[in-house]
Amino acid sequence: MTTTTKTHFTSGAEVLYLSFELGARTWKLAFTVGLGQKPRLKNVAAGALDALTREIRVAKQRFELPAEAAVVSCYEAGPDGFWLHRWLQSQAIRSHVVDSSSIEVNRRGRRAKSDRLDATKLADMLVRYCLGETRVWRIVQAPTPEQEDARQLHREIECMQHDRRQLASRIEGLLITLGVQATVNHRFGARLPHLRQPDGTPLPAGMVARLEREFERWQLVHRQQLAAERECKQQAQQEAAKTPDMQRLLMLRGVGPKGAWLLLREGLTWRKFRNRREVASMAGLVPTPYQSGTIHREQGISKAGNARVRTLLVELAWGWLRFQPQSALTQWYYRRFGSGNSRGRKVGIVALARKLLIALWRCAAHGEVPGGAVTVDWQGKFTRSKTRPAAA
């Protein structure tokens, strides 16, 4: 028979703490009631919510807690997403989704690691966090189902762009093995029968058949990408017509519909930022200094954030230099990095990207236009010029 010894409990309230170590087949559960209490470990099948509810009820009985005692839980953000977080909240369970990279670990190169140890450590850190030690880790702001669903379109476009580049590289690589160089675009199918090897002979029949099949895949992805990009532009135009945040971003010269759409969908305004440091942290644009005794060096940005937002901000920063030459951000960049070499300018563009992200957040969330920035009519960014030369 399993027995549980209840030792010193550091909290005055009767709370059951629960940590998850999520796996593809099983979940490791760790229950405790406070610091100094050895966690009660149990395994349930992944996604078995009935078994989870039963284990919570049994844990309350083992720890001699009333049935109505509060339950606080946590698990690491990962492939399982936020559905478990929402279900726990629907069951009146206070849930925390933890940023995995923010969890403190032993700095030894070789250390013991298992689901049991991870679940136990998470349970101990959960108690410390609830008792006021908020710096023990970082909590992920979970999106609503609507906010999470709104991020699917532009992420799908990103995946299709990657697939199309991969297919094009594969086709070009196959041709190079025969000494043939060709660019893959929508005209490639018409040019394929006329390609010749260096000695003038046609391509082998087996290679031609494979190239045709690869190009059909490329065409399918290309059509899907174009359709998704049209849908993205339509939704961005509809949202801009009724969303002030979108309008404020589009009024800035150098910020297009796609960039504004991605920033807002990835949480520039729906995330509850308290200061500019949290905004930069969202994209991983945070410095990581290393200081120990007489050693002082900068390790670069942390990159512990949204990679697609970080990539977009670097692109927007280069465009900002071109389209906003009189802005305060551009003038700062040229004063600080304009006289340096190419490497220094590339480092400087990352610093500009951080400042630009903060400026765009203040513009979208609070209506503060960046200093010296030129504004334009946002509706003009959705209309193409149809002016053509008059017929003779």
C-alpha positions in Angstrom: 0.0 0.0 0.0 1.3 3.5 -0.9 1.5 5.9 1.9 2.0 9.7 1.8 3.7 11.6 4.7 2.6 15.1 5.0 5.5 17.3 6.3 6.0 21.0 6.8 3.6 23.0 4.6 4.8 26.6 3.9 1.5 28.0 2.6 -1.4 29.0 4.8 -4.0 28.0 2.1 -5.0 24.5 1.3 -3.8 24.1 -2.3 -2.9 21.1 -4.4 0.1 21.7 -6.7 0.2 19.7 -9.9 3.0 19.5 -12.6 2.9 17.7 -15.9 5.7 16.1 -17.9 3.9 15.6 -21.2 4.9 12.8 -23.5 3.6 11.3 -26.7 2.2 8.2 -24.9 2.1 8.9 -21.2 1.9 11.9 -18.9 3.9 12.0 -15.7 2.0 13.8 -12.9 3.6 15.2 -9.8 1.4 16.2 -6.9 2.5 18.2 -3.8 1.1 20.5 -1.2 4.2 22.6 -0.4 7.9 22.9 0.0 9.5 20.0 1.9 6.7 17.6 0.7 7.9 14.7 -1.4 5.7 14.8 -4.6 3.3 12.0 -5.3 4.1 10.7 -8.9 1.6 9.0 -11.1 1.4 8.0 -14.8 -1.6 8.4 -17.0 -2.1 7.8 -20.7 -1.6 10.9 -22.9 -4.8 12.8 -23.3 -6.7 10.6 -20.7 -8.7 13.4 -19.1 -10.9 11.1 -17.1 -7.8 9.4 -15.5 -6.4 12.9 -14.8 -9.5 13.9 -13.0 -9.5 10.7 -11.0 -5.8 11.2 -10.0 -6.5 14.8 -8.8 -9.4 13.5 -6.7 -7.2 10.7 -5.2 -4.3 13.1 -4.5 -6.6 15.4 -2.5 -7.6 12.4 -0.4 -4.0 11.3 0.1 -2.9 14.8 1.2 -6.0 15.1 3.4 -7.3 18.1 1.5 -11.0 18.9 1.1 -12.7 18.1 -2.2 -13.1 21.8 -2.9 -9.4 22.6 -2.4 -7.9 24.8 -5.1 -5.6 23.1 -7.7 -2.7 24.9 -9.4 -0.9 23.3 -12.3 1.9 23.9 -14.8 3.5 22.3 -17.8 6.1 23.3 -20.3 5.1 24.9 -23.6 5.7 22.4 -26.4 4.0 20.3 -29.2 0.8 19.9 -27.2 0.0 23.6 -27.5 -2.6 25.2 -25.3 -5.6 22.9 -25.4 -4.7 21.3 -22.1 -4.3 24.8 -20.5 -7.8 25.7 -21.7 -9.3 22.4 -20.5 -7.7 22.9 -17.0 -9.1 26.4 -16.8 -12.6 25.1 -17.7 -12.3 22.7 -14.7 -11.5 25.6 -12.4 -7.9 24.7 -12.2 -5.4 27.5 -12.3 -2.9 26.6 -15.1 0.5 28.0 -16.0 2.2 27.3 -19.3 6.0 27.7 -18.7 8.6 28.8 -21.2 11.0 25.8 -21.4 14.1 27.9 -22.0 13.5 29.9 -18.9 13.6 27.0 -16.5 16.8 26.9 -14.3 19.0 23.8 -14.7 22.2 22.4 -13.3 25.1 23.8 -15.2 27.1 20.6 -15.1 27.7 19.2 -18.6 26.5 15.7 -17.5 23.5 15.6 -15.3 20.7 13.2 -14.6 17.5 13.7 -16.5 14.3 11.8 -16.6 10.5 12.4 -16.6 10.4 11.7 -12.9 13.1 14.3 -12.1 11.6 16.9 -14.5 8.1 16.5 -13.1 9.5 16.7 -9.5 11.5 19.8 -10.3 8.5 21.5 -12.0 6.4 20.8 -8.9 8.9 22.4 -6.6 9.3 25.4 -8.8 5.5 25.8 -9.1 5.3 26.0 -5.3 8.1 28.6 -5.2 6.4 30.6 -8.0 3.1 30.6 -6.2 4.8 31.7 -2.9 6.1 34.9 -4.6 9.3 33.8 -6.3 8.2 35.1 -9.7 11.7 35.1 -11.3 11.9 31.3 -11.0 10.7 31.0 -14.6 8.7 32.9 -17.3 5.1 32.3 -18.1 3.8 32.0 -21.7 0.8 34.2 -22.5 -1.7 31.6 -23.9 -3.7 32.9 -26.9 -7.4 32.4 -27.2 -8.7 29.9 -29.7 -9.6 32.7 -32.1 -6.1 34.3 -31.7 -4.4 31.0 -32.3 -6.6 30.2 -35.3 -5.8 33.6 -36.8 -2.1 32.7 -37.0 -2.6 29.7 -39.3 -2.8 31.5 -42.7 0.5 33.3 -42.6 2.3 30.4 -41.1 0.9 28.1 -43.8 2.3 30.6 -46.4 5.7 30.4 -44.7 5.6 26.6 -45.0 4.6 26.7 -48.6 7.4 29.1 -49.4 9.8 26.7 -47.8 8.4 23.7 -49.7 8.6 25.5 -53.0 12.2 26.5 -52.5 13.0 22.9 -51.5 11.4 21.5 -54.7 13.1 24.1 -56.9 16.5 23.3 -55.3 15.9 19.5 -55.8 15.1 20.1 -59.5 18.1 22.3 -60.1 20.3 19.7 -58.2 19.1 16.9 -60.4 19.9 18.9 -63.6 23.4 19.8 -62.3 24.2 16.1 -62.1 23.8 16.1 -65.9 25.7 19.3 -66.4 22.6 21.3 -67.1 21.8 24.6 -65.4 18.2 26.0 -65.4 16.0 28.2 -63.3 12.8 26.8 -62.0 9.8 29.1 -62.5 6.4 28.8 -64.1 8.0 28.5 -67.6 10.2 25.5 -66.6 7.7 23.0 -67.9 7.8 24.4 -71.4 11.6 24.6 -71.5 12.1 21.1 -70.1 11.7 19.2 -73.5 14.3 21.5 -75.1 17.1 21.1 -72.5 20.2 19.3 -73.6 23.3 17.8 -72.0 26.7 19.4 -72.6 27.3 16.9 -75.5 24.1 17.9 -77.2 22.1 14.7 -76.3 18.6 15.0 -74.8 18.0 14.3 -71.1 17.5 10.6 -70.2 13.8 9.5 -70.3 13.8 8.5 -66.6 15.2 11.8 -65.5 12.7 13.7 -67.6 9.8 11.8 -66.0 11.1 12.5 -62.5 11.6 16.2 -63.3 8.1 16.4 -64.6 6.7 14.9 -61.4 8.8 17.2 -59.3 7.6 20.2 -61.3 4.0 19.2 -60.9 4.5 19.3 -57.2 6.2 22.7 -57.5 3.2 24.0 -59.5 0.7 22.7 -57.0 2.5 24.4 -54.1 2.9 27.6 -56.2 -0.9 27.7 -56.9 -1.7 27.1 -53.3 0.7 29.8 -52.2 -0.8 32.4 -54.6 -4.3 31.6 -53.4 -3.3 31.8 -49.7 -1.5 35.2 -50.4 -4.6 36.6 -52.0 -6.7 35.4 -49.1 -4.2 37.0 -46.7 -4.4 40.3 -48.5 -8.2 40.3 -48.5 -8.4 39.5 -44.8 -5.8 42.2 -44.1 -7.8 44.7 -46.0 -11.0 43.7 -44.2 -9.3 43.9 -40.8 -7.7 47.3 -41.6 -11.1 48.7 -42.4 -12.3 48.0 -38.8 -9.2 47.7 -36.7 -7.4 50.9 -35.5 -4.2 49.0 -34.6 -3.9 47.8 -38.2 -4.5 51.3 -39.6 -1.9 52.9 -37.3 0.8 50.5 -38.6 -0.2 50.9 -42.3 -0.1 54.7 -42.0 3.7 54.4 -41.6 5.6 54.4 -44.9 7.7 51.3 -45.2 5.2 49.0 -43.3 3.1 46.9 -45.7 -0.1 44.9 -45.2 1.8 41.6 -44.9 4.2 42.9 -42.3 1.4 44.6 -40.2 -0.7 41.5 -40.5 2.0 39.2 -39.2 3.0 41.5 -36.3 -0.6 41.8 -35.1 -1.4 38.1 -35.6 1.8 37.1 -33.6 0.7 39.2 -30.6 2.0 42.7 -30.9 -1.1 44.1 -29.3 -3.0 41.1 -27.8 -0.1 40.1 -25.6 -0.1 42.1 -22.4 3.3 43.8 -22.4 4.2 45.9 -19.4 7.3 47.6 -20.8 9.6 47.8 -23.8 11.8 45.1 -22.5 9.0 42.5 -22.6 8.3 43.6 -26.2 11.9 43.0 -27.3 11.9 39.7 -25.4 9.0 38.5 -27.4 11.2 38.5 -30.6 14.4 37.4 -28.8 16.0 40.8 -29.5 17.5 40.9 -26.0 21.2 41.3 -25.3 23.1 38.6 -23.4 26.1 40.1 -21.6 28.8 37.9 -20.0 30.6 39.4 -17.1 32.9 37.5 -14.7 35.7 39.3 -12.9 37.7 41.1 -15.5 35.9 39.3 -18.4 33.4 41.5 -20.1 31.9 40.5 -23.5 28.6 40.6 -25.3 27.2 37.2 -26.6 24.7 38.7 -29.0 21.0 38.6 -28.9 19.3 35.8 -27.0 17.1 34.6 -29.9 14.8 33.1 -27.2 11.6 34.4 -28.9 9.4 34.3 -32.0 11.8 33.7 -34.9 9.4 34.7 -37.6 8.8 38.1 -35.9 12.5 38.6 -35.5 13.1 37.8 -39.2 10.4 40.2 -40.2 11.7 43.0 -38.0 15.2 42.8 -39.7 13.6 43.1 -43.1 11.4 46.0 -41.9 14.5 47.7 -40.5 16.3 47.6 -43.8 13.2 49.0 -45.5 12.8 51.6 -42.8 16.2 53.1 -43.7 15.0 53.4 -47.3 11.5 54.7 -46.8 12.0 56.7 -43.6 15.3 58.5 -44.1 14.3 61.5 -42.0 13.0 59.6 -39.0 14.8 59.7 -35.6 15.5 55.9 -35.8 17.2 56.2 -39.2 19.3 59.2 -38.0 20.3 57.2 -34.9 21.4 54.3 -37.1 23.6 56.4 -39.4 25.2 58.2 -36.5 26.0 55.0 -34.6 26.8 52.6 -37.5 26.9 54.5 -40.7 30.7 55.0 -40.7 31.5 51.4 -39.9 32.2 48.4 -42.1 29.6 46.0 -43.5 29.7 43.7 -40.4 29.1 46.6 -38.1 26.1 47.8 -40.2 24.6 44.3 -40.0 25.0 44.3 -36.3 23.5 47.7 -36.2 20.5 46.6 -38.2 19.6 44.1 -35.5 19.8 47.0 -32.9 17.6 49.1 -35.2 15.1 46.1 -35.5 14.8 46.1 -31.7 14.1 49.8 -31.5 11.7 49.6 -34.5 9.7 46.8 -32.8 9.3 48.9 -29.7 8.3 51.9 -31.8 5.7 49.9 -33.8 4.3 48.5 -30.5 3.8 52.0 -29.2 2.3 53.1 -32.4 -0.2 50.2 -32.7 -1.1 50.0 -29.0 -0.9 53.6 -27.9 -1.0 55.6 -31.2 2.5 57.1 -30.7 4.0 57.8 -34.2 7.8 57.3 -34.3 9.7 60.5 -34.2 10.1 62.1 -37.7 8.3 59.2 -39.4 6.3 60.0 -42.6 2.7 58.8 -42.6 0.6 58.0 -45.7 -2.9 57.0 -46.6 -3.2 53.3 -45.5 -5.9 52.6 -48.0 -3.5 53.2 -50.9 -1.5 50.1 -49.9 -4.3 47.8 -51.0 -4.9 49.4 -54.4 -2.7 48.8 -57.4 -2.1 51.5 -60.0 -4.1 50.7 -63.1 -2.8 53.6 -65.1 -1.5 52.5 -68.5 -0.2 54.4 -71.5 -2.9 55.5 -73.8 -3.1 53.5 -77.1 -1.7 55.3 -80.1 
